[in-house]
């Protein structure tokens, strides 16, 4: 009977018409909340761009609708989308449609269940944040587009308490760096593309693939326990519309790069970012290297091209098949000029350079998603992502080199090319068996191949007697070519079974039990070979040109004995000399958890979780530090309780509390006995490194004053046992290593976020508004530093003497700040303009802890100001103009010796100008 009455009501309200008024209006209520008004729900006329969003009272109005019969679509995050057909608009009368949305709407002849709403808009994500039990933040595709953000690494820095390491895609969450964070896609883990890092560089992911990005800064049981800072989850596009095809074209220039008369790049690599350069089969018996030493020149004009499309089809009465695909290619040029140094405790330089750096990068992305909604209760999805990224860098260091060029007369030239190829394969399923039971699962197989083929480094000094340059020959490594390959694969799986409990007399449920299991099995294989050029004694005063080293390093001179080629094992006459340095890593994590989600009172709800994990990690190696080879492994059993409470002060305010225990794992590269040499620093692994344990506490108050607005304040604290840090060692090469630096450390801080509509005017179908946002985080970190602990635990391998007995965490900034102001003007349905001014800033942070009275190496605070303009010219075309890093501040690194702060690095990135055009077919 209830269904019949609902049918009669719905049919009646759908056919209400009157003369001389052309509008559709009504009220949407929340069936899951006792039919309270549902704010921020979406209303759309099918097949048209006309639509509306409900206000705080659940009311909506679509004005200016021509007389006719329409189908109206009602949708909201996490609820079933409803289509109401036969809505008749007659001149002179309003068409009124009132409806209740919920998770289990009944399908009628006039109500067709189609799909779930997208989470792209800022307003929709704020509503989800307000209703969620977890403490998290999200940023959607709509906001990313408004702010002109093109990659995921930059995207997450627009949220509270997150910054990015300069020149990389590595992020810091609440000042905590790479080792404390994790990254995933659709809830499944992603591999790393960098042997130095735990996480994949997020800047290789273009925002074209993103529906929204979720940032969890509070732990919950469904996540792996290797967590202390945050988890970044990329949720890929899931298209369910009638179909579209869009083309985007962009061109950009960097003010530094375009200002150079000659833009130099390493020879032998094409501009596409797809190159295959392998070690010559006879590398020790002849000079048979493919790439020339002499640089090529190019014009540094960058751009991008993207093609995106989607389509969905009805299959039978209840099924729907949806496709989404995107393919893009983009490149960028950069030029930096500044200082680059390494110094001792007394302030004396080991190396003191004026550095020039030419940079060219590419990104090719392809993604294909297919979703099959079998019926209302079952859905399958497959996601395929391919990313090929490359970076080519030509660096020249001129100046002082201790023991080689002490009259400020040295040159080091270094050319580096890195290519990363990522494949992500995911299969996901959602199954609702009845009103109580729901099963979600996912499985993935991911691979990453990272190559650094033929890195070239040459060292020279100016001979004042001959008025020219000669090759430096203090060590055979002064002139070399280096090859590095990393292959990593990972299998992962998640399964979650939810069971609703506590059914009340009004057919609602107070809680849910969630039982879950996930696993990940990862393998990494790494190898590296360096070919050193030993210059003959009678050639060490031979003049060479830094711009034409091919005139010396060639087959003729090799045949004449001007130089020999050898690896760290020896030359062609040594058996096994071509055997590479290798290390491998295996890691297995198996975890199970049980969560209880429960509505304790009308205002208080919470999640109590318990997770158990078994972790195994093994690293084995055979390198120049250990030519015989060895291995090291550890097992860890982790029991990880967590609690989240949410108290609804009123319909607009929440108070939240979260507490948890987690851990932090060391990474493969940090534990392998391998040496990676940069020009001014050397990084070595520590096989004695072991996991830290973390205890986390968060308290958050949040207010949602009006649609699209939020005010929140969060206090947080972290206690870390046996924290892991990077330290500088006392050495001639300024070595950096990883150690468990002390027994404990802690971090305490606060975050504030404000997003406010400053001004809004709507009349006659036109709209003008100004909005502003501010988020800031302040944090204090402190840890004990215990040199004796390090000596004992590393069995004397690292005899360090810390410059301080306590210090802050490496990578932690005291202050993080993001602010933006947006102006929007709409003249008509198909013509508008949006202008955004955005600023972000991070304060000083420690790069590496000092030892032997040397000060900490510190990355100085810096800010960036961006301007973005986007305009819709018609229903199909739009343009965008951007200017990023307008202030162009100096990016500096210092060594803070007692009473003497030494500048060890400085450069400017330049201003990036861009213009883009989009056309939708």
C-alpha positions in Angstrom: 0.0 0.0 0.0 2.9 2.4 0.8 4.3 1.8 -2.6 1.0 2.5 -4.3 0.5 5.8 -2.3 4.1 6.8 -3.2 3.4 6.1 -6.8 0.3 8.2 -6.8 2.0 11.0 -5.0 5.0 11.0 -7.4 2.8 10.8 -10.5 0.7 13.7 -9.2 3.5 16.0 -8.3 5.3 15.2 -11.6 2.3 16.5 -13.6 1.5 19.7 -11.7 1.5 22.5 -14.2 0.4 26.1 -14.4 0.5 28.9 -17.0 3.0 31.7 -17.5 5.8 30.2 -15.4 8.5 28.1 -16.8 10.3 26.5 -13.9 10.8 23.2 -12.1 11.1 23.4 -8.3 10.6 21.3 -5.2 12.2 19.8 -2.1 14.5 16.9 -1.6 14.7 15.0 1.7 17.1 12.5 3.1 15.4 9.1 3.6 18.4 7.8 5.5 18.0 10.6 8.1 14.2 10.5 8.8 13.3 12.6 5.7 15.2 15.6 7.0 16.0 18.3 4.3 18.9 17.2 2.1 21.2 20.1 1.2 23.7 20.1 -1.7 21.9 17.4 -3.7 22.1 17.7 -7.4 19.1 18.2 -9.8 19.6 18.0 -13.5 17.3 18.1 -16.5 18.3 15.0 -18.6 20.0 15.9 -21.9 20.4 19.6 -20.9 23.0 21.6 -19.0 20.2 23.2 -16.9 20.3 22.1 -13.2 20.4 23.3 -9.6 21.7 22.3 -6.2 19.5 22.2 -3.1 19.9 24.8 -0.3 20.2 24.1 3.4 16.5 23.4 3.5 16.6 21.0 0.7 14.8 23.3 -1.8 15.8 23.7 -5.4 14.5 25.7 -8.4 15.5 25.4 -12.1 14.4 28.6 -13.8 13.9 29.4 -17.4 12.7 26.0 -18.6 10.8 26.1 -21.9 7.3 24.4 -22.0 7.6 20.7 -22.7 8.0 17.2 -21.1 11.3 16.4 -19.4 13.1 13.8 -17.3 14.7 15.1 -14.2 17.7 13.4 -12.5 18.1 13.6 -8.7 21.4 12.6 -7.2 23.6 12.8 -4.1 26.9 11.3 -2.9 26.5 7.6 -1.9 22.8 7.5 -2.6 21.0 5.9 -5.5 20.4 8.4 -8.4 16.7 8.7 -9.4 15.2 9.7 -12.7 11.7 11.1 -12.7 10.1 11.1 -16.2 7.1 12.9 -17.6 7.7 16.1 -15.8 5.5 18.5 -17.8 6.2 22.3 -17.9 3.3 24.3 -19.2 3.4 28.1 -19.7 1.9 29.8 -16.7 2.5 27.0 -14.0 5.3 25.6 -12.0 6.2 22.0 -12.2 6.9 20.8 -8.7 8.7 17.5 -7.9 9.4 16.6 -4.3 11.4 13.4 -3.6 13.2 11.5 -0.9 16.6 10.1 -1.7 18.1 7.2 0.0 20.2 4.1 -0.3 17.3 1.8 -1.0 14.8 3.8 -3.2 12.1 1.6 -4.7 12.1 1.3 -8.5 8.8 2.4 -10.1 7.7 3.0 -13.6 8.5 6.7 -13.3 11.6 6.1 -11.2 14.6 4.5 -12.9 17.7 3.7 -10.8 20.7 4.6 -12.9 24.0 5.3 -11.1 25.7 7.0 -8.2 26.6 10.7 -8.2 30.2 11.8 -8.9 32.3 13.3 -6.2 34.0 15.9 -8.4 32.6 19.1 -6.9 33.9 20.9 -3.9 30.4 21.2 -2.4 29.6 17.5 -2.8 32.9 16.5 -1.1 32.3 18.9 1.8 28.9 17.2 2.3 30.6 13.8 2.3 33.2 15.1 4.8 30.4 16.3 7.1 28.6 13.0 7.1 31.6 10.6 7.2 32.7 8.9 10.4 36.3 9.1 9.4 38.5 12.3 9.6 39.6 13.0 6.1 39.9 15.6 3.3 39.2 15.4 -0.4 39.8 17.6 -3.4 37.8 17.0 -6.5 38.3 17.4 -10.2 36.3 20.6 -10.3 38.5 22.4 -7.7 41.7 21.1 -9.4 40.5 22.5 -12.7 39.7 25.9 -11.2 43.2 26.2 -9.7 44.9 25.1 -12.9 46.4 22.0 -11.2 47.8 19.5 -13.7 49.4 16.8 -11.5 48.4 14.9 -8.3 51.5 16.0 -6.3 50.5 19.7 -6.7 46.9 18.8 -6.1 47.4 17.5 -2.6 49.4 20.5 -1.6 46.2 22.5 -1.9 44.8 20.8 1.2 45.6 21.5 4.8 49.0 20.5 6.2 50.6 19.1 3.0 53.7 20.4 1.1 55.9 19.1 -1.7 59.6 18.7 -1.9 61.0 21.1 -4.4 61.8 19.5 -7.8 60.1 16.2 -7.0 56.7 14.6 -6.6 57.5 13.7 -3.0 54.9 15.1 -0.5 55.1 15.9 3.3 51.9 15.4 5.3 52.0 17.5 8.5 55.7 17.9 7.9 56.3 14.2 7.9 58.1 12.9 4.7 58.1 10.0 2.4 58.7 7.2 4.9 55.7 8.1 6.9 53.2 8.3 4.1 51.6 5.9 1.6 49.8 6.2 -1.8 47.1 4.2 -3.4 44.7 4.2 -6.3 41.0 3.2 -5.7 42.1 1.8 -2.3 44.8 -0.5 -3.7 48.6 0.3 -3.2 50.9 1.8 -5.8 54.6 0.8 -6.4 57.5 3.2 -6.2 59.3 4.5 -9.3 62.4 5.7 -7.4 65.0 3.5 -5.7 65.5 6.2 -3.1 61.8 6.5 -2.2 59.0 4.5 -0.6 56.2 6.2 -2.6 55.7 6.8 -6.3 56.3 10.4 -7.5 52.7 11.8 -7.5 53.6 14.4 -10.2 53.6 11.6 -12.9 49.8 11.4 -12.5 47.9 14.0 -14.5 44.6 15.2 -13.0 42.9 14.1 -16.2 42.5 10.7 -14.7 41.1 12.0 -11.3 37.6 12.1 -10.1 38.8 13.2 -6.7 41.8 12.7 -4.3 41.2 11.6 -0.8 43.8 12.3 1.9 43.5 10.3 5.1 45.6 11.9 7.9 44.0 9.7 10.6 44.5 5.9 10.6 41.7 3.4 10.2 41.8 -0.4 10.1 41.2 -0.8 6.4 44.6 0.8 5.7 48.0 -0.9 5.9 49.7 -0.1 9.2 52.8 1.5 7.6 51.3 4.9 8.3 52.0 8.0 10.4 51.6 11.1 8.2 48.9 10.3 5.7 47.6 8.2 2.8 46.9 9.7 -0.6 44.2 7.8 -2.5 43.7 8.6 -6.2 40.1 7.8 -7.2 40.0 7.4 -10.9 37.3 8.7 -13.3 34.1 6.5 -13.4 32.0 7.9 -16.2 28.3 7.1 -16.4 26.8 9.8 -18.8 25.4 9.6 -22.3 28.7 10.2 -24.0 31.3 12.9 -24.7 34.6 13.5 -26.5 36.9 16.4 -25.6 40.2 17.7 -27.0 42.6 19.8 -25.0 45.6 21.7 -26.3 48.1 23.7 -24.2 51.3 25.6 -24.8 53.7 26.9 -22.1 57.0 28.5 -21.5 59.3 29.0 -18.6 60.8 32.4 -18.2 64.2 31.1 -17.2 64.4 28.6 -20.1 63.1 30.8 -22.8 65.7 33.5 -21.8 68.6 31.2 -22.7 70.3 31.7 -26.1 71.0 28.0 -26.2 69.0 25.3 -24.3 71.3 22.3 -23.9 70.2 18.7 -23.6 72.0 15.4 -23.5 72.6 13.9 -26.9 70.9 10.6 -28.0 67.4 10.9 -26.6 64.3 11.8 -28.5 61.7 14.3 -27.3 58.9 11.7 -27.0 60.2 10.3 -23.7 60.4 6.8 -25.2 64.1 5.7 -25.4 65.9 2.4 -25.1 69.6 2.7 -24.3 71.4 -0.4 -23.2 74.9 -1.2 -22.0 77.1 -2.0 -25.0 77.8 -5.7 -25.2 81.6 -5.0 -25.6 81.7 -2.0 -23.3 85.2 -2.9 -21.8 86.9 -3.8 -25.0 86.2 -0.7 -27.0 84.5 2.7 -26.9 81.1 1.6 -28.1 78.7 3.9 -26.3 75.7 5.0 -28.3 75.3 8.6 -27.0 77.7 11.4 -27.7 79.2 13.5 -24.9 78.6 16.7 -26.8 75.3 18.3 -26.0 72.4 19.0 -28.4 70.4 22.3 -28.4 66.7 22.9 -28.8 64.0 25.6 -28.5 62.3 25.3 -25.0 58.7 25.6 -26.0 56.5 23.2 -24.1 52.9 22.0 -24.6 50.4 19.2 -24.1 47.7 17.4 -26.0 44.9 15.4 -24.4 41.9 13.5 -25.7 39.3 12.3 -23.3 36.0 10.5 -23.9 33.3 8.5 -22.2 30.1 6.6 -23.1 27.6 4.4 -21.3 25.0 2.0 -22.6 21.9 0.4 -21.1 22.1 -3.4 -21.3 18.7 -4.9 -20.8 16.4 -3.4 -18.2 18.7 -3.2 -15.2 22.3 -3.3 -16.5 24.5 -0.6 -17.7 28.0 -0.7 -19.3 30.2 2.4 -19.0 33.5 3.3 -20.6 36.0 6.1 -20.0 39.3 6.7 -21.7 41.9 9.4 -21.8 45.2 9.8 -23.6 47.6 12.7 -23.2 51.2 13.8 -23.9 52.9 16.8 -22.3 56.4 18.2 -21.9 58.1 20.9 -19.8 61.4 22.8 -19.9 63.2 24.4 -17.0 66.4 26.2 -16.4 68.1 26.9 -13.1 71.2 28.8 -12.2 72.7 29.2 -8.7 75.1 27.9 -6.1 75.7 24.3 -5.1 78.1 23.4 -2.3 79.2 20.9 0.4 80.9 22.2 3.5 82.7 20.9 6.6 81.9 21.8 10.2 84.5 24.5 10.2 82.8 26.1 7.2 85.5 25.0 4.7 84.1 23.9 1.4 84.6 20.5 0.0 83.0 21.7 -3.2 81.8 25.2 -4.1 80.0 25.5 -7.4 78.1 27.9 -9.6 75.6 25.5 -11.1 73.6 25.7 -14.3 70.9 23.1 -14.9 68.8 22.4 -18.1 65.8 20.2 -17.6 63.3 18.6 -20.0 60.5 16.3 -18.9 57.7 14.4 -20.6 54.6 12.6 -19.5 52.5 10.2 -21.6 49.4 8.9 -19.9 46.7 6.5 -21.0 43.8 5.3 -18.9 40.9 3.0 -19.8 38.1 2.3 -17.3 35.1 0.0 -17.9 32.3 -0.4 -15.4 29.5 -3.0 -15.6 26.5 -2.5 -13.3 25.0 -5.9 -13.6 21.9 -4.8 -11.6 21.0 -2.6 -8.7 23.0 -4.8 -6.3 26.1 -5.8 -8.3 28.8 -3.9 -10.1 32.2 -4.8 -11.6 35.0 -2.4 -12.7 38.3 -2.7 -14.5 40.9 0.1 -14.5 44.0 0.1 -16.7 46.5 2.9 -16.3 49.7 3.4 -18.2 52.1 6.2 -17.5 55.5 6.8 -19.2 57.4 9.7 -17.7 60.9 10.9 -18.5 63.3 13.5 -17.3 66.5 14.7 -19.0 68.9 16.9 -17.1 72.1 18.6 -18.3 74.0 20.0 -15.3 77.3 22.0 -15.3 79.1 22.8 -12.0 81.9 25.4 -12.1 84.2 26.3 -9.2 86.2 24.9 -6.3 86.9 21.1 -5.9 89.1 20.2 -3.0 92.3 18.3 -4.1 91.3 18.7 -7.8 90.6 22.4 -8.6 91.4 24.5 -5.6 91.8 27.8 -7.6 88.1 27.9 -8.4 89.0 26.4 -11.7 87.0 23.1 -11.9 84.2 21.9 -14.0 81.9 18.9 -13.5 79.5 18.1 -16.3 76.7 15.6 -15.6 74.0 14.5 -17.9 71.1 12.3 -16.5 68.2 10.7 -18.2 65.5 8.8 -16.3 62.5 7.0 -17.8 59.7 5.4 -15.7 57.1 3.2 -17.1 54.1 2.3 -14.9 51.3 -0.2 -15.5 48.4 -0.4 -13.1 45.7 -3.1 -13.5 42.8 -3.2 -11.1 39.6 -5.3 -10.9 37.0 -4.1 -8.4 33.6 -5.5 -7.3 30.6 -4.3 -5.3 27.9 -6.8 -4.2 24.8 -6.1 -2.1 23.1 -9.3 -1.0 20.3 -7.8 1.1 19.7 -4.8 3.3 22.2 -6.1 5.8 25.1 -7.7 3.9 27.5 -5.9 1.4 30.7 -7.3 -0.1 33.4 -5.2 -1.7 36.7 -6.5 -3.1 39.6 -5.5 -5.3 42.7 -7.0 -6.8 45.6 -5.4 -8.6 48.8 -6.2 -10.4 51.2 -3.3 -10.9 54.6 -3.0 -12.4 57.1 -0.2 -12.6 60.3 -0.1 -14.7 62.7 2.8 -13.9 65.8 3.2 -16.0 68.7 5.6 -15.7 70.6 4.7 -18.9 74.0 6.2 -19.6 74.3 8.9 -17.0 77.5 10.7 -17.9 79.9 12.6 -15.7 83.1 14.3 -16.6 85.5 16.3 -14.4 88.0 18.9 -15.6 90.2 21.7 -14.3 91.5 24.8 -15.9 95.3 24.6 -16.5 96.5 28.2 -16.2 99.9 27.3 -17.7 98.3 26.0 -20.9 95.3 28.4 -20.8 92.9 25.5 -21.3 91.1 22.6 -19.6 92.5 19.2 -18.8 90.7 16.1 -17.5 90.8 15.7 -13.7 92.2 12.3 -12.7 92.4 12.1 -8.9 90.1 9.0 -9.0 88.9 6.7 -11.8 85.3 7.8 -10.9 86.0 11.4 -11.9 85.0 10.5 -15.5 82.4 7.8 -15.9 79.2 6.5 -17.5 76.5 4.9 -15.3 73.6 2.6 -16.0 70.8 1.8 -13.5 67.7 -0.4 -13.8 64.9 -0.9 -11.3 62.0 -3.4 -11.8 59.3 -3.7 -9.2 56.1 -5.6 -9.3 53.4 -5.9 -6.7 50.2 -8.0 -6.3 47.6 -6.7 -3.9 44.1 -7.7 -2.9 41.4 -6.3 -0.6 38.1 -7.9 0.5 35.6 -6.3 2.9 32.4 -7.8 4.2 29.9 -5.5 5.9 27.0 -6.6 8.1 24.4 -4.0 9.4 23.3 -4.5 13.0 21.0 -2.9 15.5 17.8 -2.7 13.6 15.3 -0.3 15.1 11.5 -0.2 15.1 11.5 2.3 12.3 13.5 0.0 10.0 16.8 1.8 10.5 20.1 0.3 11.5 22.3 1.7 14.3 25.6 0.1 13.2 27.7 -2.1 11.0 30.3 -4.8 11.5 33.1 -4.8 8.9 35.4 -7.8 8.5 38.3 -7.2 6.1 41.4 -8.8 4.8 44.2 -7.4 2.5 47.5 -8.5 1.3 50.4 -7.2 -0.7 53.4 -9.0 -2.1 56.2 -6.8 -3.5 59.4 -7.6 -5.3 62.1 -5.3 -6.4 65.2 -6.0 -8.6 67.8 -3.4 -8.9 71.1 -3.3 -10.7 73.7 -0.7 -11.6 76.9 -0.7 -13.6 79.4 2.2 -13.7 82.1 2.5 -16.4 85.1 4.5 -15.2 87.6 6.0 -17.6 91.2 5.8 -16.4 93.2 8.4 -18.3 96.7 7.5 -19.2 99.6 9.3 -17.4 100.9 10.8 -20.6 97.4 12.2 -21.4 96.7 14.0 -18.1 97.9 17.3 -19.4 96.2 17.0 -22.8 94.0 20.0 -23.4 90.3 19.2 -23.9 87.3 21.3 -24.7 84.3 21.1 -22.3 82.0 21.6 -25.3 83.7 18.8 -27.4 84.7 15.9 -25.1 84.0 13.5 -28.0 87.3 14.7 -29.5 89.0 12.9 -26.6 86.7 10.0 -25.6 86.5 8.1 -28.8 87.5 4.8 -30.3 90.7 6.1 -31.9 92.0 7.4 -28.6 90.9 4.2 -26.9 92.9 2.1 -29.4 95.9 4.5 -28.9 95.8 3.8 -25.1 94.8 7.4 -24.2 92.4 5.9 -21.6 91.1 2.6 -20.3 87.6 1.5 -19.3 86.9 -0.4 -16.2 84.1 -1.1 -13.6 84.7 -1.2 -9.9 85.6 -4.9 -10.3 88.3 -4.1 -12.9 88.9 -4.0 -16.7 88.3 -6.4 -19.6 91.0 -8.8 -18.3 89.1 -9.4 -15.1 86.5 -12.2 -15.0 83.1 -11.0 -14.1 84.0 -7.3 -14.5 80.7 -6.6 -16.2 78.7 -8.2 -13.4 76.5 -5.4 -12.1 76.1 -4.2 -8.6 72.7 -5.6 -7.5 70.3 -5.6 -4.7 66.8 -7.2 -4.4 64.0 -6.7 -2.0 61.0 -8.8 -1.1 58.2 -7.7 1.2 55.0 -9.5 2.2 52.3 -7.9 4.3 49.1 -9.9 5.3 46.5 -8.1 7.4 43.1 -8.7 8.8 40.8 -6.4 10.7 37.4 -6.0 12.4 35.6 -2.7 12.7 32.5 -1.9 14.6 30.7 1.2 13.4 27.8 2.3 15.7 25.4 5.1 16.3 25.6 5.3 20.1 23.1 8.2 20.5 21.4 10.6 18.2 24.5 12.7 18.2 27.4 10.3 19.1 28.7 7.7 16.7 32.0 6.0 16.4 34.3 3.3 14.9 36.3 0.9 17.0 38.8 -1.1 15.0 41.4 -3.7 15.5 43.9 -4.8 12.9 46.6 -7.5 12.9 49.4 -7.7 10.4 52.3 -10.0 9.7 55.2 -8.3 7.9 58.3 -9.9 6.3 61.0 -7.9 4.6 64.2 -9.2 3.1 67.0 -7.3 1.3 70.0 -9.0 -0.3 72.9 -7.3 -2.2 76.2 -7.6 -3.9 77.8 -4.2 -4.4 81.1 -2.4 -4.3 80.8 -2.1 -0.5 80.3 -5.9 -0.2 81.5 -7.7 -3.3 80.9 -11.1 -1.7 77.2 -10.3 -1.1 75.0 -10.7 1.9 71.4 -10.3 3.0 69.3 -9.1 5.9 65.6 -9.7 6.9 63.2 -9.2 9.6 59.7 -10.3 10.7 57.2 -8.1 12.5 53.8 -8.8 14.0 51.8 -5.7 14.5 48.6 -5.3 16.6 47.0 -2.0 15.7 44.0 -0.8 17.6 42.2 2.4 16.5 39.2 4.5 17.6 37.3 7.3 15.9 34.4 9.2 17.6 32.1 11.8 16.0 29.8 14.0 18.0 27.2 16.1 16.1 27.0 19.3 18.1 24.2 20.3 15.7 23.3 19.8 12.0 26.2 22.1 11.0 28.9 21.2 13.5 30.9 18.1 14.4 33.4 17.3 17.0 35.8 14.4 16.2 38.4 12.3 18.2 40.7 9.7 16.8 43.5 7.6 18.3 45.5 4.8 16.8 48.8 2.8 16.8 50.7 2.3 13.6 54.3 1.6 12.5 56.9 2.9 10.0 59.0 0.5 7.9 62.4 1.1 6.5 62.7 0.9 2.7 64.7 -1.5 0.5 67.2 1.2 -0.6 67.7 2.4 3.0 68.8 -1.1 4.1 70.8 -2.2 1.0 74.6 -1.9 1.1 74.6 0.3 -2.0 76.2 3.7 -2.7 74.4 6.3 -4.8 76.7 9.2 -5.8 75.4 12.6 -6.5 77.8 15.5 -7.3 77.8 17.1 -3.8 76.6 14.2 -1.7 76.7 10.4 -1.4 73.8 8.2 -0.1 74.6 4.9 1.5 72.3 2.2 3.0 72.2 0.7 6.5 71.2 -3.0 6.8 70.7 -2.6 10.6 67.7 -0.3 10.1 64.5 -1.5 11.7 60.8 -0.3 12.0 59.5 2.4 14.2 56.2 2.3 16.2 53.9 5.3 16.1 51.1 6.4 18.4 48.6 9.0 16.9 46.0 11.3 18.4 43.7 13.8 16.7 40.9 16.1 17.9 38.9 18.1 15.3 36.1 20.6 15.4 34.4 21.5 12.1 31.6 23.8 11.1 29.7 23.9 7.7 28.0 27.3 7.8 26.5 27.3 4.3 26.8 25.5 1.0 30.5 25.1 0.0 31.7 26.6 3.2 33.8 25.1 6.1 35.6 26.3 9.2 37.6 23.6 11.0 40.3 23.4 13.7 42.4 20.3 14.4 44.9 19.5 17.1 47.1 16.4 16.7 50.0 14.6 18.3 52.3 11.8 17.4 54.7 9.8 19.6 57.3 7.8 17.6 59.5 5.1 19.1 62.9 4.5 17.5 62.4 7.1 14.7 64.3 6.8 11.4 66.2 9.8 10.1 68.7 10.8 7.4 72.0 11.9 8.9 75.2 13.4 7.5 78.3 11.5 8.1 81.8 12.9 8.6 83.4 12.1 5.3 85.2 13.7 2.3 82.1 13.1 0.1 79.5 14.5 2.5 77.8 11.1 2.9 74.2 10.7 4.0 72.9 7.6 5.7 69.7 6.3 7.4 69.7 5.3 11.1 67.3 4.8 14.1 68.5 8.0 15.7 67.1 7.7 19.3 64.6 6.0 21.5 61.7 8.4 20.9 60.4 11.5 19.2 57.1 13.4 19.1 55.2 15.9 17.0 52.4 18.2 18.1 50.5 20.6 16.0 47.4 22.4 14.9 45.6 22.9 11.6 43.0 25.4 10.6 40.9 25.5 7.4 38.4 28.2 6.3 36.5 28.3 3.1 34.0 31.2 2.7 31.7 32.7 0.2 32.5 36.4 0.4 30.0 37.7 -2.1 27.3 36.2 -4.3 24.7 37.8 -6.7 22.3 35.8 -8.9 19.6 37.4 -11.1 18.1 36.8 -14.5 20.2 33.7 -15.1 23.4 35.5 -14.4 25.7 35.0 -11.4 28.7 36.7 -9.8 30.5 35.4 -6.8 33.8 35.7 -4.9 35.0 32.9 -2.7 38.2 32.6 -0.5 40.0 29.7 1.2 42.7 29.5 3.8 44.3 26.5 5.4 47.3 26.5 7.6 49.2 24.0 9.8 51.7 24.6 12.6 53.8 21.8 14.0 56.6 21.3 16.5 58.7 18.2 16.4 61.4 17.0 18.7 63.4 13.8 19.1 66.2 12.4 21.1 69.5 11.8 19.3 71.7 9.0 20.8 75.0 8.3 19.1 75.8 5.4 21.4 72.5 3.7 20.5 73.4 4.1 16.8 76.9 2.6 17.3 75.6 -0.4 19.3 72.7 -1.1 16.9 74.8 -0.8 13.8 77.7 -2.9 15.3 80.1 0.0 15.0 79.4 0.6 11.2 78.2 4.1 11.9 80.3 5.8 14.6 78.4 9.1 14.6 78.5 12.0 17.0 75.4 14.1 16.7 75.9 17.8 16.7 72.9 18.1 19.0 71.4 15.8 21.7 67.9 16.5 20.4 66.4 18.0 17.3 63.4 18.2 15.0 62.3 15.5 12.5 63.9 15.6 9.0 61.4 16.9 6.4 59.2 18.6 9.0 58.2 22.2 8.4 56.9 24.2 11.4 54.4 26.2 9.2 52.4 25.2 6.1 50.1 27.7 4.4 47.7 27.7 1.4 45.4 30.5 0.5 43.3 31.3 -2.6 40.7 33.9 -3.8 38.3 33.0 -6.7 36.2 35.3 -8.8 33.4 33.8 -10.9 31.2 35.5 -13.4 28.4 33.8 -15.5 26.7 35.8 -18.3 24.7 32.9 -19.7 24.5 29.1 -19.6 27.4 28.8 -22.0 29.5 31.8 -21.2 31.5 32.4 -18.0 34.9 33.4 -16.6 36.8 32.3 -13.5 39.9 33.8 -12.1 41.9 32.3 -9.2 44.8 33.7 -7.3 46.5 31.0 -5.2 49.4 31.1 -2.8 51.2 28.4 -0.8 54.2 28.5 1.6 56.2 26.1 3.7 58.7 27.1 6.4 62.3 25.8 7.0 62.7 22.0 7.2 65.6 19.8 8.0 67.1 17.9 5.0 69.6 15.9 7.1 70.7 15.9 10.7 74.2 17.2 11.4 77.1 15.1 12.9 80.6 15.7 14.1 79.8 19.4 15.0 78.4 20.0 11.5 75.1 21.7 11.4 71.8 20.4 10.0 71.3 20.7 6.3 68.1 22.8 6.0 65.7 23.5 3.1 64.7 27.1 3.6 61.1 28.2 3.6 59.6 29.4 0.3 56.3 30.5 -1.2 54.7 30.4 -4.6 51.9 32.6 -6.1 49.9 31.4 -9.1 47.2 33.1 -11.2 44.7 31.0 -13.3 42.0 32.3 -15.7 39.5 30.0 -17.3 36.6 31.1 -19.6 33.8 29.1 -21.2 33.2 30.7 -24.6 30.3 28.4 -25.8 28.8 25.1 -24.9 31.7 23.4 -26.6 34.8 25.6 -26.3 36.8 27.1 -23.4 40.2 28.6 -22.9 42.6 28.9 -20.0 45.5 31.2 -19.2 48.0 30.7 -16.3 51.0 32.3 -14.7 52.6 30.1 -12.0 55.4 30.9 -9.5 54.8 34.6 -10.2 57.1 35.8 -7.4 59.9 33.5 -8.5 61.6 33.4 -5.1 65.0 31.8 -4.5 64.9 28.2 -3.4 67.7 27.8 -0.8 69.4 25.1 1.2 71.8 25.9 4.1 74.1 24.1 6.5 73.5 25.6 9.9 76.8 25.3 11.6 77.0 26.8 15.1 77.2 30.6 14.7 77.6 30.3 10.9 74.8 29.6 8.5 76.3 28.5 5.2 74.4 28.7 1.9 74.9 25.3 0.2 72.3 25.5 -2.5 70.3 28.2 -4.3 68.4 28.6 -7.5 65.2 30.1 -9.0 62.6 28.1 -10.9 61.4 30.8 -13.1 57.8 31.8 -14.0 55.7 29.4 -16.0 53.2 30.9 -18.5 50.6 28.8 -20.2 47.6 29.0 -22.5 45.2 26.2 -23.3 42.2 25.5 -25.4 39.5 22.8 -24.9 36.8 21.7 -27.4 34.1 19.2 -26.6 32.7 17.4 -29.7 
